[in-house]
């Protein structure tokens, strides 16, 4: 069988079935595009129709989320949970609260999550959920009422051995707290059915930091393959959410100078780089006061605030997109390469467009896909589940040692899968292949279900 025709026909059918699901199709195309040599070497995947089976989520739950604002007015949002694949373990993945949330976006995120979780080496299936509810501009009470209403339906479908949600964009420790509280109230069951809980009531130390720290560790591992390191490198990070802030922190700790970052209002160019004092200010600004980066420039006059502008034109050697999907386009990639970027580690899910990835790979930039380099977050979620099962807490140092080991193992399995299938040094192909094989083999072992 001609493999190229087989995959082209497959993608064609996919596009016809759900023509409006553009980001899902983009994510699938990237993975399927890496699989030709695997399908060629192992015809069992074609015979078993694994692509057709893996491309269909096991279940999608869509539900109404009614809630009242502080003035007493009623609002109705739409809630989702995509239970994508449970071949390797209970569905696992975050909850996104943002106005852009649609079934398409969550299907793409759950698909990515399935392969990412497979790469972590932990027993985790893949899922994702959320709502088109925007937490920005809402009071704590409004957020609480919304989260309780969201769980009034979702609690039927999740559970410690079934589906374990966590945070994502717009959903942090506050939202997890409200959701867990309502889940416990309705089920009368104190189990770790969520991760990203606060450490004083069941959360793992280092979970908030884990995604960002993992991105920096992954970049460090990639640079080491060229005998290089983060020491003395200039870096930019795009978002300043949970992932962004802790990417900045770890890059700085490992010797890099972070000169650019951004939020919804614009970006900061701080040629002196972030130091301890600036980082403390940023954490308070973002996590406590939920303020704008304009205040950073007001506080540190050497830093320039650039309204409405992204970070990609700021010269750097290391770039870590940490905001959202498709945030970095072909032209941005060309600018980064022209300015001397040598390593791009994705912190968000699918931030680079296919054209941007081509630019990086053709220029031999060390490029890692999010499903590999941002897997530290869900990996520590897995460790939070382990600690909950054992009813003990590990120290920060213990969790960090696991995290570093897992990021190293993901890095190495990407490289070895890529090399084995004739694409040496291609982290994207390696991540797709290694993630796919584990899920596909488990599905075959478990029969046609
Ligand atoms: O994209 C992600 O990996 C997450 N939002 C974290 C998921 C999790 O279950 O910790």
Boltz pocket constraint, residues with backbone or C-beta under 6 A from the ligand:
constraints:
  - pocket:
      binder: B
      contacts: [[A, 92], [A, 93], [A, 94], [A, 95], [A, 113], [A, 116], [A, 164], [A, 165], [A, 166], [A, 167], [A, 168], [A, 169], [A, 195], [A, 349], [A, 374], [A, 375], [A, 377], [A, 378], [A, 379], [A, 381]]
      max_distance: 6.0
